[in-house]
Amino acid sequence: MLPLDDLSSLALFAQVVRLRSFSAAARECKIAKSAVSRRVARLEDRFGVRLLQRSTRAVSVTEEGVRVYEHCAALLAAAVAAERVAGAAGEGVRGTLRINAPVTFAQLHLAPAIASFLAQQPGVDVSLSTDDPIVDIVEGGFDVTIRIGRLRDSALVARKLATDRLVICASPAYLARKGEPVTPADLLRHNCLHYTLVPRDAEWRFRGKDGPLSVPARGNFEAGNGTVLHRAALEGLGLAVLPSFMVAQDVAAGRLALVLEGQRRGEIGIYAVAAHRRQMPPRVRAFLDFLSGYFRGFARETIPKSVARLERSR
C-alpha cells in the first residue's frame, strides 16, 4: 500500500496533467511551484519511470504517465464523490439511525416515540435492537442507546429524558396468600424475585435509621429480562423490584399493588446516550431533540410517589 504522502503526490500529478502546467497546479492547490515539482519528481523516483516531459515552454505526459494518470483520475473522482455525499448528509436529516434500548422500555414507550419521529422525518430509517444488559455504543455501532439507571461513562454524551423510580410490587393474590410486608425485615419470609443484571444487595436496598440497609432477600425465580420478571409478578409468583413505568398501568388496574412505599431510595434516570458531541450527524441530533420533547410529560404518566395503595382482594 502506498504511503499517504504518495497519495497526495499522485493527486498533485493528476492536477499537473489536467492543467498541463506546474504553475497552474501550484496555484490551484495553493502551494509553491517548486513543491509540486519536487513531489512529482519523488513519484518518478519511486516508480522508476518518467511520468512527465518538462521543457521551458510546455509539459507533456509520457506513455507511462498516461497509464498512471488514468488511475489518479479515478482516485480524484472518488474523493469528489465522497465530498458530495458528506455535504449532502449535512444538508438535511436523512440516513439510518441505529438505536439500542432495554426490551420493555422499547416495547412500551420507545416504539411509539420512534413512530412519531419517523412521521416527522421521512428521510430517516431506524434500526432498533433491544437488550437489557448495557451494550457498548461504539463497539455495537449504535448512534443512540437508551440507558436506565446511573451513568458511569463520562466520555459519552447523555441527554436526560426523564426521572423514574423503582418500586416493589406483587399481585393482590400473592399478598392475600403471604401477607403484606410492613418493614424491610419482613422480606425474609417472602419470595423475592431477582433481576440478575443487578446485585441482590443493590436490588433490595432500603433507607435504614443509620443509613442504607440491604436485606438478604431470596426467592425461587430469577431472570435477566425485566419483561419476564414483570410477568412472573403478575402471575403471583412473588415480589419484584421494577421501574414504575413498567407497572403503572397494572397498578392502576389493580393487577399489581405496591408495598414498602417510601422506605427505599429508588430514583433512576432515563437517558438517551450518543457517542460524540462533535460532528454529530443531523439525524442523531434531531432524534435527541425529539426525545427530549416527547418524554417531557413522562413523569406524570408513571406512578406518583404519593400513590395510594390499592385495596387488596379479600
Wavefront OBJ file of the C-alpha trace (Angstrom):
o trace
v 0.000 0.000 0.000
v 1.286 3.470 -0.901
v 2.168 5.831 1.945
v -0.397 8.594 2.486
v 2.152 11.179 1.349
v 2.415 9.427 -2.025
v -1.367 9.515 -2.425
v -1.334 13.304 -2.140
v 1.572 13.416 -4.598
v -0.482 11.390 -7.074
v -3.279 13.929 -6.715
v -0.803 16.734 -7.473
v 0.490 14.829 -10.508
v -3.083 14.465 -11.787
v -3.621 18.214 -11.425
v -0.456 18.951 -13.420
v -1.624 16.644 -16.198
v -5.140 18.077 -16.208
v -3.923 21.702 -16.338
v -0.792 20.968 -18.440
v 1.171 23.260 -16.159
v 3.139 23.050 -12.911
v 2.368 26.706 -12.204
v -1.379 26.313 -12.679
v -1.449 23.200 -10.496
v 0.505 25.036 -7.786
v -1.943 27.963 -7.856
v -4.987 25.694 -7.659
v -3.536 23.658 -4.772
v -2.183 26.801 -3.069
v 1.374 25.535 -2.721
v 4.697 26.596 -4.269
v 5.508 25.517 -7.821
v 8.833 24.111 -6.583
v 6.964 21.909 -4.085
v 4.790 20.467 -6.857
v 7.848 19.754 -8.979
v 9.636 18.013 -6.071
v 6.602 15.833 -5.245
v 6.246 14.682 -8.862
v 9.985 14.010 -9.093
v 9.776 11.818 -5.948
v 6.961 9.836 -7.553
v 9.089 9.257 -10.644
v 11.987 8.070 -8.472
v 9.658 5.730 -6.558
v 8.121 4.245 -9.725
v 11.411 4.189 -11.628
v 9.854 5.777 -14.739
v 9.471 9.271 -16.118
v 5.866 10.481 -15.924
v 6.243 13.946 -17.467
v 8.466 15.531 -20.067
v 9.377 19.046 -19.000
v 10.560 21.946 -21.106
v 10.715 25.687 -20.618
v 7.554 26.104 -22.715
v 5.331 23.069 -22.006
v 4.691 19.904 -20.041
v 3.826 16.670 -21.842
v 2.815 13.277 -20.487
v 4.816 10.132 -21.191
v 3.165 6.835 -22.102
v 3.767 5.575 -18.547
v 2.415 8.854 -17.194
v -0.832 8.404 -19.128
v -1.421 4.981 -17.567
v -0.705 6.333 -14.073
v -2.963 9.326 -14.705
v -5.933 7.065 -15.545
v -5.772 5.627 -12.037
v -5.166 9.047 -10.479
v -8.244 10.435 -12.205
v -10.358 7.620 -10.713
v -8.879 8.410 -7.272
v -9.797 12.090 -7.581
v -13.302 11.249 -8.816
v -13.837 9.038 -5.756
v -12.659 11.854 -3.468
v -15.062 14.326 -5.100
v -17.927 11.840 -4.771
v -17.120 11.290 -1.087
v -17.135 15.049 -0.506
v -20.519 15.380 -2.200
v -22.007 12.563 -0.098
v -20.712 14.127 3.118
v -22.054 17.519 2.051
v -25.450 16.065 1.228
v -25.571 14.413 4.654
v -25.129 17.808 6.254
v -27.944 19.390 4.270
v -30.808 17.579 5.969
v -31.947 14.848 8.307
v -31.506 11.566 6.476
v -29.812 8.195 6.757
v -30.145 5.168 9.030
v -30.408 5.727 12.785
v -29.132 2.751 14.796
v -30.658 2.559 18.268
v -30.344 0.178 21.202
v -32.704 0.148 24.193
v -33.885 -2.045 27.084
v -36.553 -4.514 25.973
v -39.588 -3.393 27.992
v -38.921 0.335 27.661
v -38.651 -0.113 23.892
v -41.941 -2.010 23.762
v -43.935 0.339 25.980
v -42.512 3.774 25.239
v -39.728 3.956 22.661
v -41.557 2.247 19.784
v -44.396 4.831 19.714
v -41.829 7.618 20.084
v -39.907 6.310 17.070
v -43.136 6.094 15.048
v -43.835 9.773 15.759
v -40.252 10.740 14.914
v -40.335 8.906 11.577
v -43.589 10.623 10.679
v -41.740 13.939 11.056
v -38.528 12.807 9.362
v -39.338 10.795 6.197
v -35.680 10.809 5.157
v -34.630 8.704 8.146
v -34.690 4.920 8.599
v -34.426 3.337 12.058
v -32.753 0.067 13.026
v -33.710 -0.783 16.625
v -32.176 -3.575 18.695
v -33.205 -4.398 22.262
v -31.050 -5.697 25.114
v -31.433 -5.395 28.858
v -27.656 -5.616 29.501
v -25.772 -2.397 28.774
v -24.091 -2.505 25.371
v -21.012 -0.613 24.209
v -22.332 2.126 21.944
v -19.114 2.390 19.921
v -18.361 -1.314 19.544
v -22.009 -2.007 18.747
v -22.058 0.648 16.010
v -25.050 2.449 17.537
v -25.921 6.115 17.093
v -28.059 6.280 20.239
v -28.612 3.983 23.208
v -31.256 4.326 25.907
v -29.940 3.713 29.399
v -31.923 3.455 32.597
v -30.114 3.911 35.902
v -26.941 5.760 36.830
v -24.441 6.641 34.125
v -20.781 5.898 34.768
v -19.058 6.626 31.445
v -18.453 10.395 31.455
v -16.985 10.291 27.935
v -20.453 9.759 26.443
v -22.949 12.462 25.522
v -26.060 11.880 27.647
v -29.431 13.620 27.356
v -31.641 13.022 30.408
v -35.157 12.316 29.187
v -36.985 11.656 32.447
v -36.704 10.550 36.050
v -38.474 7.417 37.200
v -38.263 5.309 40.341
v -38.015 1.695 41.341
v -40.976 0.203 43.194
v -41.671 -3.105 44.908
v -44.802 -4.791 43.660
v -46.748 -8.033 43.805
v -50.102 -9.319 42.672
v -53.053 -8.957 45.096
v -53.390 -12.770 45.031
v -49.820 -13.219 46.255
v -50.275 -10.656 49.032
v -53.521 -12.351 50.081
v -51.598 -15.628 50.465
v -48.397 -14.369 52.057
v -49.430 -11.126 53.709
v -48.105 -7.634 53.052
v -44.557 -6.790 54.211
v -44.581 -3.782 56.527
v -40.846 -3.473 57.179
v -37.847 -4.479 55.050
v -37.112 -7.289 57.513
v -40.459 -8.873 56.577
v -38.987 -9.674 53.144
v -37.058 -12.543 54.697
v -40.257 -14.575 54.766
v -41.314 -13.636 51.225
v -40.490 -14.981 47.784
v -38.374 -12.147 46.348
v -37.784 -12.438 42.616
v -34.331 -11.471 41.362
v -33.274 -9.383 38.356
v -29.900 -10.955 37.547
v -28.382 -7.845 35.940
v -28.380 -6.163 39.364
v -26.603 -7.491 42.501
v -29.056 -8.670 45.151
v -27.660 -6.309 47.790
v -28.368 -3.353 45.475
v -31.766 -4.674 44.388
v -33.227 -4.982 47.895
v -31.777 -1.826 49.471
v -33.715 0.461 51.800
v -33.446 3.531 53.977
v -32.402 2.496 57.462
v -32.214 4.561 60.641
v -28.422 4.513 60.466
v -28.066 4.678 56.703
v -28.658 2.367 53.737
v -29.904 -1.085 54.633
v -29.559 -4.122 52.365
v -31.865 -7.075 53.000
v -30.578 -10.569 52.029
v -33.849 -11.387 50.271
v -34.185 -14.700 48.452
v -36.641 -16.318 46.079
v -37.122 -19.282 43.777
v -37.062 -17.377 40.471
v -34.611 -15.070 38.723
v -34.351 -13.639 35.209
v -32.179 -11.240 33.241
v -35.143 -9.662 31.486
v -37.482 -7.120 33.053
v -40.459 -8.208 30.964
v -40.142 -11.774 32.237
v -39.850 -10.624 35.842
v -42.887 -8.398 35.388
v -44.893 -11.324 34.064
v -43.824 -13.510 36.974
v -45.092 -10.885 39.422
v -48.425 -10.665 37.586
v -48.759 -14.437 37.854
v -48.471 -14.207 41.627
v -45.033 -15.783 41.941
v -43.649 -13.224 44.366
v -42.378 -9.673 44.977
v -40.352 -7.865 42.322
v -38.407 -4.608 42.103
v -39.344 -2.909 38.829
v -39.379 0.599 37.303
v -42.695 2.336 37.812
v -43.103 2.886 34.052
v -43.254 -0.878 33.653
v -46.046 -1.469 36.186
v -48.012 1.819 36.240
v -50.940 0.501 34.189
v -51.102 -2.713 36.202
v -51.191 -0.791 39.476
v -53.931 1.488 38.148
v -55.948 -1.546 37.014
v -55.437 -3.446 40.275
v -53.382 -6.230 38.730
v -50.368 -5.281 40.880
v -50.017 -3.491 44.208
v -47.102 -1.567 45.703
v -45.543 -2.377 49.064
v -42.973 -0.735 51.349
v -43.598 2.621 49.703
v -41.348 5.436 50.952
v -38.836 3.058 52.505
v -36.288 2.888 49.715
v -34.180 5.167 47.580
v -35.158 4.010 44.153
v -34.954 7.036 41.861
v -33.468 6.320 38.443
v -32.716 8.388 35.356
v -33.714 7.562 31.794
v -31.077 8.775 29.324
v -30.520 8.945 25.591
v -26.798 8.456 25.017
v -24.693 9.277 21.959
v -21.005 8.583 21.454
v -19.710 12.010 20.404
v -20.804 15.621 20.742
v -18.617 16.942 17.913
v -19.614 16.223 14.310
v -22.857 14.612 15.432
v -24.903 13.635 12.363
v -28.065 15.718 11.910
v -30.270 12.614 12.261
v -28.787 11.902 15.724
v -29.150 15.480 16.932
v -32.714 15.639 15.605
v -33.617 12.379 17.370
v -32.162 13.525 20.712
v -34.067 16.818 20.465
v -37.251 14.951 19.601
v -36.934 12.538 22.530
v -36.384 15.405 24.967
v -39.724 16.913 23.971
v -41.564 13.616 23.640
v -40.734 12.442 27.168
v -41.239 15.802 28.843
v -44.504 14.595 30.407
v -43.249 11.093 31.129
v -43.159 11.512 34.928
v -46.869 12.355 35.008
v -47.679 9.042 33.313
v -45.811 6.887 35.817
v -46.760 6.166 39.407
v -46.654 9.278 41.643
v -44.582 8.942 44.803
v -47.682 9.606 46.876
v -49.758 6.902 45.191
v -52.386 5.372 47.456
v -52.178 1.634 47.855
v -54.976 -0.116 46.057
v -57.464 -2.105 48.048
v -56.409 -5.752 48.301
v -58.702 -8.529 47.254
v -60.032 -10.380 50.300
l 1 2 3 4 5 6 7 8 9 10 11 12 13 14 15 16 17 18 19 20 21 22 23 24 25 26 27 28 29 30 31 32 33 34 35 36 37 38 39 40 41 42 43 44 45 46 47 48 49 50 51 52 53 54 55 56 57 58 59 60 61 62 63 64 65 66 67 68 69 70 71 72 73 74 75 76 77 78 79 80 81 82 83 84 85 86 87 88 89 90 91 92 93 94 95 96 97 98 99 100 101 102 103 104 105 106 107 108 109 110 111 112 113 114 115 116 117 118 119 120 121 122 123 124 125 126 127 128 129 130 131 132 133 134 135 136 137 138 139 140 141 142 143 144 145 146 147 148 149 150 151 152 153 154 155 156 157 158 159 160 161 162 163 164 165 166 167 168 169 170 171 172 173 174 175 176 177 178 179 180 181 182 183 184 185 186 187 188 189 190 191 192 193 194 195 196 197 198 199 200 201 202 203 204 205 206 207 208 209 210 211 212 213 214 215 216 217 218 219 220 221 222 223 224 225 226 227 228 229 230 231 232 233 234 235 236 237 238 239 240 241 242 243 244 245 246 247 248 249 250 251 252 253 254 255 256 257 258 259 260 261 262 263 264 265 266 267 268 269 270 271 272 273 274 275 276 277 278 279 280 281 282 283 284 285 286 287 288 289 290 291 292 293 294 295 296 297 298 299 300 301 302 303 304 305 306 307 308 309 310 311 312 313 314
